[in-house]
Amino acid sequence: MREKILIMGNGNNVHNNLQKVLEAENYNVVSASDNFSAIETVNEEKPDLVLLDTVYLETDGFEICRQLKDSPRYWWIPIMMLSERNKTEDGIKAFDSGADDYITMPFNPLELKARVGMILRRSRI
């Protein structure tokens, strides 16, 4: 069964590249629709992993992460935060909000695949 990865972000070219890299690894990759709130999107898609941009539409991605991790329905879903800013403070803020991992863009495709694989393996335990 293919694992589902939900990409939540502003839909820029980096996210399109991210989707291509992950689909090449045979993951079922879906992008968040701006028709729903972040929580509704997770509820609808039921992903195995969420890749969440620090900026999601008009909302703070860190707050979305916090809401998902505080929810009794979604706390178990691993979240990798993505950021276009290479700032230590953002990494710390991501982990403080409950993220399982943090990576800056542009990303190295090999590192991204390794991190995604590690998170999904760990979540199956």
CYANA upper distance limits for C-alpha pairs under 8 A (distance plus 0.5 A):
  2 ARG  CA     26 ASN  CA      7.41
  2 ARG  CA     27 TYR  CA      6.17
  2 ARG  CA     28 ASN  CA      6.47
  3 GLU  CA     27 TYR  CA      6.02
  3 GLU  CA     28 ASN  CA      6.39
  3 GLU  CA     47 PRO  CA      8.14
  3 GLU  CA     48 ASP  CA      6.55
  4 LYS  CA     27 TYR  CA      6.60
  4 LYS  CA     28 ASN  CA      5.09
  4 LYS  CA     29 VAL  CA      6.27
  4 LYS  CA     30 VAL  CA      7.95
  4 LYS  CA     46 LYS  CA      8.34
  4 LYS  CA     47 PRO  CA      5.46
  4 LYS  CA     48 ASP  CA      5.77
  4 LYS  CA     49 LEU  CA      7.23
  5 ILE  CA     27 TYR  CA      7.38
  5 ILE  CA     28 ASN  CA      6.66
  5 ILE  CA     29 VAL  CA      5.36
  5 ILE  CA     30 VAL  CA      6.84
  5 ILE  CA     47 PRO  CA      5.99
  5 ILE  CA     48 ASP  CA      6.43
  5 ILE  CA     49 LEU  CA      5.41
  5 ILE  CA     50 VAL  CA      6.32
  5 ILE  CA     51 LEU  CA      7.66
  6 LEU  CA     29 VAL  CA      6.49
  6 LEU  CA     30 VAL  CA      5.53
  6 LEU  CA     31 SER  CA      6.16
  6 LEU  CA     32 ALA  CA      7.20
  6 LEU  CA     42 VAL  CA      8.34
  6 LEU  CA     45 GLU  CA      8.00
  6 LEU  CA     47 PRO  CA      6.34
  6 LEU  CA     48 ASP  CA      8.44
  6 LEU  CA     49 LEU  CA      6.84
  6 LEU  CA     50 VAL  CA      5.32
  6 LEU  CA     51 LEU  CA      6.53
  7 ILE  CA     15 HIS  CA      7.98
  7 ILE  CA     19 GLN  CA      8.34
  7 ILE  CA     29 VAL  CA      7.83
  7 ILE  CA     30 VAL  CA      6.72
  7 ILE  CA     31 SER  CA      5.22
  7 ILE  CA     32 ALA  CA      6.54
  7 ILE  CA     50 VAL  CA      6.56
  7 ILE  CA     51 LEU  CA      5.25
  7 ILE  CA     52 LEU  CA      6.62
  7 ILE  CA     53 ASP  CA      8.49
  8 MET  CA     31 SER  CA      6.55
  8 MET  CA     32 ALA  CA      5.49
  8 MET  CA     38 ALA  CA      8.32
  8 MET  CA     50 VAL  CA      7.72
  8 MET  CA     51 LEU  CA      6.56
  8 MET  CA     52 LEU  CA      5.31
  8 MET  CA     53 ASP  CA      6.61
  8 MET  CA     56 TYR  CA      6.97
  9 GLY  CA     15 HIS  CA      8.02
  9 GLY  CA     32 ALA  CA      7.72
  9 GLY  CA     52 LEU  CA      6.65
  9 GLY  CA     53 ASP  CA      5.34
  9 GLY  CA     54 THR  CA      8.24
  9 GLY  CA     55 VAL  CA      6.91
  9 GLY  CA     56 TYR  CA      5.05
  9 GLY  CA     57 LEU  CA      6.97
 10 ASN  CA     53 ASP  CA      8.13
 10 ASN  CA     55 VAL  CA      7.59
 10 ASN  CA     56 TYR  CA      6.20
 10 ASN  CA     57 LEU  CA      5.90
 11 GLY  CA     15 HIS  CA      6.26
 11 GLY  CA     16 ASN  CA      7.62
 11 GLY  CA     31 SER  CA      8.37
 12 ASN  CA     16 ASN  CA      7.19
 13 ASN  CA     17 ASN  CA      6.77
 14 VAL  CA     18 LEU  CA      6.59
 14 VAL  CA    105 MET  CA      8.01
 14 VAL  CA    106 PRO  CA      7.55
 15 HIS  CA     19 GLN  CA      6.62
 16 ASN  CA     20 LYS  CA      6.86
 17 ASN  CA     21 VAL  CA      6.71
 18 LEU  CA     22 LEU  CA      6.80
 19 GLN  CA     23 GLU  CA      6.50
 19 GLN  CA     29 VAL  CA      6.77
 19 GLN  CA     30 VAL  CA      8.40
 20 LYS  CA     24 ALA  CA      6.62
 21 VAL  CA     25 GLU  CA      7.30
 21 VAL  CA    109 PRO  CA      7.26
 21 VAL  CA    113 LYS  CA      8.40
 22 LEU  CA     26 ASN  CA      7.26
 22 LEU  CA     27 TYR  CA      6.26
 22 LEU  CA     29 VAL  CA      7.49
 22 LEU  CA    113 LYS  CA      7.68
 23 GLU  CA     27 TYR  CA      5.56
 23 GLU  CA     28 ASN  CA      6.94
 23 GLU  CA     29 VAL  CA      6.82
 25 GLU  CA    113 LYS  CA      8.47
 32 ALA  CA     38 ALA  CA      8.20
 32 ALA  CA     41 THR  CA      6.91
 33 SER  CA     41 THR  CA      7.67
 34 ASP  CA     57 LEU  CA      7.95
 36 PHE  CA     40 GLU  CA      6.26
 36 PHE  CA     41 THR  CA      6.40
 37 SER  CA     41 THR  CA      6.69
 38 ALA  CA     42 VAL  CA      6.85
 38 ALA  CA     64 ILE  CA      7.46
 39 ILE  CA     43 ASN  CA      6.69
 39 ILE  CA     64 ILE  CA      8.31
 39 ILE  CA     68 LEU  CA      7.58
 40 GLU  CA     44 GLU  CA      6.56
 41 THR  CA     45 GLU  CA      6.51
 42 VAL  CA     46 LYS  CA      6.06
 42 VAL  CA     47 PRO  CA      7.19
 47 PRO  CA     77 ILE  CA      7.97
 48 ASP  CA     77 ILE  CA      6.74
 48 ASP  CA     78 PRO  CA      7.67
 48 ASP  CA    120 LEU  CA      7.84
 49 LEU  CA     77 ILE  CA      6.52
 49 LEU  CA     78 PRO  CA      5.65
 49 LEU  CA     79 ILE  CA      6.45
 49 LEU  CA     80 MET  CA      8.15
 49 LEU  CA    120 LEU  CA      7.66
 50 VAL  CA     77 ILE  CA      7.75
 50 VAL  CA     78 PRO  CA      6.83
 50 VAL  CA     79 ILE  CA      5.26
 50 VAL  CA     80 MET  CA      6.76
 51 LEU  CA     79 ILE  CA      6.40
 51 LEU  CA     80 MET  CA      5.39
 51 LEU  CA     81 MET  CA      6.37
 51 LEU  CA     82 LEU  CA      7.27
 52 LEU  CA     56 TYR  CA      7.90
 52 LEU  CA     61 GLY  CA      7.04
 52 LEU  CA     65 CYS  CA      8.23
 52 LEU  CA     79 ILE  CA      7.29
 52 LEU  CA     80 MET  CA      6.65
 52 LEU  CA     81 MET  CA      5.33
 52 LEU  CA     82 LEU  CA      6.36
 53 ASP  CA     61 GLY  CA      6.41
 53 ASP  CA     81 MET  CA      6.15
 53 ASP  CA     82 LEU  CA      5.02
 53 ASP  CA     83 SER  CA      6.39
 54 THR  CA     60 ASP  CA      6.78
 54 THR  CA     61 GLY  CA      4.66
 54 THR  CA     62 PHE  CA      6.45
 54 THR  CA     81 MET  CA      6.87
 54 THR  CA     82 LEU  CA      6.49
 54 THR  CA     83 SER  CA      6.05
 55 VAL  CA     59 THR  CA      6.78
 55 VAL  CA     60 ASP  CA      5.89
 55 VAL  CA     61 GLY  CA      5.57
 55 VAL  CA     83 SER  CA      8.36
 56 TYR  CA     60 ASP  CA      6.70
 56 TYR  CA     61 GLY  CA      5.92
 59 THR  CA     63 GLU  CA      8.31
 59 THR  CA     64 ILE  CA      8.23
 60 ASP  CA     64 ILE  CA      7.12
 61 GLY  CA     65 CYS  CA      6.67
 61 GLY  CA     81 MET  CA      8.50
 62 PHE  CA     66 ARG  CA      6.74
 62 PHE  CA     93 LYS  CA      7.68
 62 PHE  CA     94 ALA  CA      6.59
 62 PHE  CA     97 SER  CA      6.38
 63 GLU  CA     67 GLN  CA      6.67
 63 GLU  CA     97 SER  CA      7.60
 64 ILE  CA     68 LEU  CA      6.70
 65 CYS  CA     69 LYS  CA      6.63
 65 CYS  CA     79 ILE  CA      7.81
 65 CYS  CA     97 SER  CA      6.53
 65 CYS  CA     98 GLY  CA      6.95
 65 CYS  CA     99 ALA  CA      7.11
 66 ARG  CA     70 ASP  CA      6.53
 66 ARG  CA     97 SER  CA      5.32
 66 ARG  CA     98 GLY  CA      6.50
 67 GLN  CA     71 SER  CA      6.67
 68 LEU  CA     74 TYR  CA      6.02
 68 LEU  CA     75 TRP  CA      6.29
 69 LYS  CA     74 TYR  CA      6.85
 69 LYS  CA     75 TRP  CA      4.55
 69 LYS  CA     76 TRP  CA      7.82
 69 LYS  CA     77 ILE  CA      8.45
 69 LYS  CA     97 SER  CA      8.44
 69 LYS  CA     98 GLY  CA      6.61
 70 ASP  CA     74 TYR  CA      8.31
 70 ASP  CA     75 TRP  CA      6.55
 71 SER  CA     75 TRP  CA      6.00
 77 ILE  CA    123 SER  CA      8.49
 78 PRO  CA     99 ALA  CA      7.78
 78 PRO  CA    100 ASP  CA      6.40
 78 PRO  CA    119 ILE  CA      7.57
 78 PRO  CA    120 LEU  CA      8.39
 78 PRO  CA    123 SER  CA      7.65
 79 ILE  CA     99 ALA  CA      5.70
 79 ILE  CA    100 ASP  CA      5.89
 79 ILE  CA    101 ASP  CA      7.23
 80 MET  CA     99 ALA  CA      6.40
 80 MET  CA    100 ASP  CA      6.23
 80 MET  CA    101 ASP  CA      5.08
 80 MET  CA    102 TYR  CA      5.88
 80 MET  CA    103 ILE  CA      7.87
 81 MET  CA     94 ALA  CA      6.98
 81 MET  CA     99 ALA  CA      6.90
 81 MET  CA    100 ASP  CA      8.46
 81 MET  CA    101 ASP  CA      6.76
 81 MET  CA    102 TYR  CA      5.18
 81 MET  CA    103 ILE  CA      6.90
 82 LEU  CA    102 TYR  CA      6.51
 82 LEU  CA    103 ILE  CA      5.72
 82 LEU  CA    104 THR  CA      6.14
 82 LEU  CA    105 MET  CA      7.28
 83 SER  CA     90 ASP  CA      8.18
 83 SER  CA    102 TYR  CA      8.35
 83 SER  CA    103 ILE  CA      7.06
 83 SER  CA    104 THR  CA      5.29
 83 SER  CA    105 MET  CA      6.36
 84 GLU  CA    104 THR  CA      6.22
 84 GLU  CA    105 MET  CA      5.36
 84 GLU  CA    106 PRO  CA      7.52
 85 ARG  CA     90 ASP  CA      8.17
 85 ARG  CA    104 THR  CA      7.19
 85 ARG  CA    105 MET  CA      7.96
 86 ASN  CA     90 ASP  CA      8.19
 86 ASN  CA    104 THR  CA      6.42
 86 ASN  CA    105 MET  CA      8.34
 87 LYS  CA     91 GLY  CA      7.40
 88 THR  CA     92 ILE  CA      6.86
 89 GLU  CA     93 LYS  CA      6.52
 90 ASP  CA     94 ALA  CA      6.50
 91 GLY  CA     95 PHE  CA      6.90
 91 GLY  CA    102 TYR  CA      6.63
 91 GLY  CA    103 ILE  CA      8.49
 92 ILE  CA     96 ASP  CA      6.57
 93 LYS  CA     97 SER  CA      6.62
 94 ALA  CA     98 GLY  CA      7.12
 94 ALA  CA     99 ALA  CA      5.97
 94 ALA  CA    101 ASP  CA      8.38
 94 ALA  CA    102 TYR  CA      7.24
 95 PHE  CA     99 ALA  CA      5.36
 95 PHE  CA    100 ASP  CA      7.33
 95 PHE  CA    101 ASP  CA      7.71
 95 PHE  CA    102 TYR  CA      8.14
100 ASP  CA    119 ILE  CA      8.21
103 ILE  CA    107 PHE  CA      7.65
103 ILE  CA    112 LEU  CA      8.43
107 PHE  CA    111 GLU  CA      7.99
107 PHE  CA    112 LEU  CA      7.20
108 ASN  CA    112 LEU  CA      6.63
109 PRO  CA    113 LYS  CA      6.63
110 LEU  CA    114 ALA  CA      6.72
111 GLU  CA    115 ARG  CA      6.60
112 LEU  CA    116 VAL  CA      6.57
113 LYS  CA    117 GLY  CA      6.50
114 ALA  CA    118 MET  CA      6.59
115 ARG  CA    119 ILE  CA      6.69
116 VAL  CA    120 LEU  CA      6.69
117 GLY  CA    121 ARG  CA      6.57
118 MET  CA    122 ARG  CA      6.57
119 ILE  CA    123 SER  CA      6.62
120 LEU  CA    124 ARG  CA      6.93
121 ARG  CA    125 ILE  CA      7.45
